[in-house]
């Protein structure tokens, strides 16, 4: 007796394997979409840029302290402060700026648009 075609058991096994593969694929796609959404919410690149701007501010504060230790006074203005550096600092976040108080030598990072950084 030579039978041709597939039996009911073979078709059921193939359907079960295809259904399992589809389920696993949907789980993978769903977890990838959740991971991308979580990364968008965390905004790690923006945090890195803000951290870089804060590091730039810390370097400037070190230059101000060195100037004060050598000269006995704070730099007279922001232009003199920036003249202490080999190149003007490049802040990573658009709209951020550095405020300088020549009376106290204090530096502050001004964030104009928090949403951009």
C-alpha positions as YAML, in Angstrom:
chain: A
units: angstrom
residues:
- id: 1
  name: UNK
  ca: [0.00, 0.00, 0.00]
- id: 2
  name: UNK
  ca: [1.73, 3.14, -1.25]
- id: 3
  name: UNK
  ca: [0.19, 6.30, 0.11]
- id: 4
  name: UNK
  ca: [0.75, 9.72, -1.44]
- id: 5
  name: UNK
  ca: [0.46, 13.08, 0.36]
- id: 6
  name: UNK
  ca: [0.59, 14.07, 3.98]
- id: 7
  name: UNK
  ca: [-1.40, 12.63, 6.80]
- id: 8
  name: UNK
  ca: [-3.25, 14.55, 9.45]
- id: 9
  name: UNK
  ca: [-0.48, 14.06, 12.04]
- id: 10
  name: UNK
  ca: [2.22, 15.45, 9.72]
- id: 11
  name: UNK
  ca: [0.11, 18.53, 8.91]
- id: 12
  name: UNK
  ca: [-0.59, 19.11, 12.63]
- id: 13
  name: UNK
  ca: [3.14, 18.89, 13.46]
- id: 14
  name: UNK
  ca: [4.04, 21.39, 10.73]
- id: 15
  name: UNK
  ca: [1.32, 23.80, 11.91]
- id: 16
  name: UNK
  ca: [2.56, 23.53, 15.50]
- id: 17
  name: UNK
  ca: [6.17, 24.27, 14.46]
- id: 18
  name: UNK
  ca: [5.10, 27.24, 12.31]
- id: 19
  name: UNK
  ca: [2.90, 28.59, 15.12]
- id: 20
  name: UNK
  ca: [5.77, 28.26, 17.63]
- id: 21
  name: UNK
  ca: [8.20, 30.01, 15.26]
- id: 22
  name: UNK
  ca: [5.67, 32.82, 14.72]
- id: 23
  name: UNK
  ca: [5.16, 33.21, 18.46]
- id: 24
  name: UNK
  ca: [8.91, 33.41, 19.12]
- id: 25
  name: UNK
  ca: [9.36, 35.90, 16.31]
- id: 26
  name: UNK
  ca: [6.60, 38.13, 17.71]
- id: 27
  name: UNK
  ca: [8.19, 37.98, 21.17]
- id: 28
  name: UNK
  ca: [11.52, 39.07, 19.72]
- id: 29
  name: UNK
  ca: [10.00, 41.93, 17.71]
- id: 30
  name: UNK
  ca: [7.99, 43.09, 20.71]
- id: 31
  name: UNK
  ca: [10.98, 43.09, 23.06]
- id: 32
  name: UNK
  ca: [13.08, 44.96, 20.49]
- id: 33
  name: UNK
  ca: [10.38, 47.62, 20.15]
- id: 34
  name: UNK
  ca: [10.20, 47.99, 23.94]
- id: 35
  name: UNK
  ca: [13.99, 48.31, 24.14]
- id: 36
  name: UNK
  ca: [14.03, 51.03, 21.48]
- id: 37
  name: UNK
  ca: [11.26, 52.91, 23.27]
- id: 38
  name: UNK
  ca: [13.13, 52.65, 26.58]
- id: 39
  name: UNK
  ca: [16.28, 54.03, 24.97]
- id: 40
  name: UNK
  ca: [14.31, 56.93, 23.54]
- id: 41
  name: UNK
  ca: [12.93, 57.71, 26.97]
- id: 42
  name: UNK
  ca: [16.31, 57.44, 28.68]
- id: 43
  name: UNK
  ca: [18.05, 59.55, 26.01]
- id: 44
  name: UNK
  ca: [21.56, 58.33, 26.86]
- id: 45
  name: UNK
  ca: [23.21, 60.38, 24.11]
- id: 46
  name: UNK
  ca: [21.68, 63.60, 25.43]
- id: 47
  name: UNK
  ca: [22.85, 62.73, 28.93]
- id: 48
  name: UNK
  ca: [26.33, 62.10, 27.57]
- id: 49
  name: UNK
  ca: [26.32, 65.52, 25.90]
- id: 50
  name: UNK
  ca: [25.23, 67.22, 29.10]
- id: 51
  name: UNK
  ca: [27.90, 65.32, 31.01]
- id: 52
  name: UNK
  ca: [30.49, 66.49, 28.47]
- id: 53
  name: UNK
  ca: [29.36, 70.10, 28.96]
- id: 54
  name: UNK
  ca: [29.70, 69.70, 32.72]
- id: 55
  name: UNK
  ca: [33.20, 68.28, 32.25]
- id: 56
  name: UNK
  ca: [34.07, 71.31, 30.12]
- id: 57
  name: UNK
  ca: [32.79, 73.54, 32.91]
- id: 58
  name: UNK
  ca: [34.95, 71.66, 35.44]
- id: 59
  name: UNK
  ca: [38.01, 72.17, 33.22]
- id: 60
  name: UNK
  ca: [37.26, 75.89, 33.04]
- id: 61
  name: UNK
  ca: [36.91, 76.03, 36.81]
- id: 62
  name: UNK
  ca: [40.35, 74.47, 37.11]
- id: 63
  name: UNK
  ca: [41.77, 77.13, 34.77]
- id: 64
  name: UNK
  ca: [40.12, 79.88, 36.83]
- id: 65
  name: UNK
  ca: [41.56, 78.51, 40.07]
- id: 66
  name: UNK
  ca: [45.02, 78.25, 38.52]
- id: 67
  name: UNK
  ca: [44.77, 81.84, 37.27]
- id: 68
  name: UNK
  ca: [43.72, 83.03, 40.72]
- id: 69
  name: UNK
  ca: [46.54, 81.09, 42.41]
- id: 70
  name: UNK
  ca: [49.15, 82.56, 40.04]
- id: 71
  name: UNK
  ca: [47.87, 86.16, 39.79]
- id: 72
  name: UNK
  ca: [46.11, 86.58, 43.12]
- id: 73
  name: UNK
  ca: [42.87, 87.70, 41.43]
- id: 74
  name: UNK
  ca: [40.13, 86.26, 39.28]
- id: 75
  name: UNK
  ca: [40.11, 86.76, 35.50]
- id: 76
  name: UNK
  ca: [38.49, 90.16, 34.83]
- id: 77
  name: UNK
  ca: [35.86, 88.94, 32.37]
- id: 78
  name: UNK
  ca: [34.64, 86.00, 30.34]
- id: 79
  name: UNK
  ca: [36.86, 86.92, 27.38]
- id: 80
  name: UNK
  ca: [39.95, 86.80, 29.61]
- id: 81
  name: UNK
  ca: [38.77, 83.47, 30.97]
- id: 82
  name: UNK
  ca: [38.40, 82.01, 27.49]
- id: 83
  name: UNK
  ca: [41.83, 83.42, 26.62]
- id: 84
  name: UNK
  ca: [43.35, 81.06, 29.18]
- id: 85
  name: UNK
  ca: [42.43, 78.11, 27.00]
- id: 86
  name: UNK
  ca: [44.24, 76.99, 23.84]
- id: 87
  name: UNK
  ca: [40.90, 76.93, 21.99]
- id: 88
  name: UNK
  ca: [37.45, 78.16, 22.96]
- id: 89
  name: UNK
  ca: [35.37, 75.44, 24.60]
- id: 90
  name: UNK
  ca: [32.80, 73.77, 22.38]
- id: 91
  name: UNK
  ca: [29.69, 72.88, 24.31]
- id: 92
  name: UNK
  ca: [27.90, 69.78, 23.06]
- id: 93
  name: UNK
  ca: [24.31, 70.79, 23.78]
- id: 94
  name: UNK
  ca: [22.91, 73.49, 21.50]
- id: 95
  name: UNK
  ca: [21.94, 76.59, 23.42]
- id: 96
  name: UNK
  ca: [24.06, 75.88, 26.49]
- id: 97
  name: UNK
  ca: [26.38, 78.64, 27.65]
- id: 98
  name: UNK
  ca: [28.78, 79.34, 30.46]
- id: 99
  name: UNK
  ca: [28.16, 82.26, 32.81]
- id: 100
  name: UNK
  ca: [31.15, 83.77, 34.60]
- id: 101
  name: UNK
  ca: [31.10, 86.01, 37.67]
- id: 102
  name: UNK
  ca: [34.40, 87.92, 37.81]
- id: 103
  name: UNK
  ca: [33.78, 89.05, 41.40]
- id: 104
  name: UNK
  ca: [33.73, 85.54, 42.85]
- id: 105
  name: UNK
  ca: [35.30, 83.57, 39.99]
- id: 106
  name: UNK
  ca: [32.22, 81.36, 39.90]
- id: 107
  name: UNK
  ca: [31.23, 79.54, 36.72]
- id: 108
  name: UNK
  ca: [27.77, 78.22, 35.95]
- id: 109
  name: UNK
  ca: [26.41, 76.17, 33.08]
- id: 110
  name: UNK
  ca: [23.28, 77.76, 31.65]
- id: 111
  name: UNK
  ca: [20.92, 75.32, 29.95]
- id: 112
  name: UNK
  ca: [18.56, 77.34, 27.78]
- id: 113
  name: UNK
  ca: [16.54, 74.48, 26.30]
- id: 114
  name: UNK
  ca: [16.42, 71.36, 28.44]
- id: 115
  name: UNK
  ca: [14.53, 69.47, 25.74]
- id: 116
  name: UNK
  ca: [17.45, 69.82, 23.32]
- id: 117
  name: UNK
  ca: [19.86, 68.23, 25.75]
...
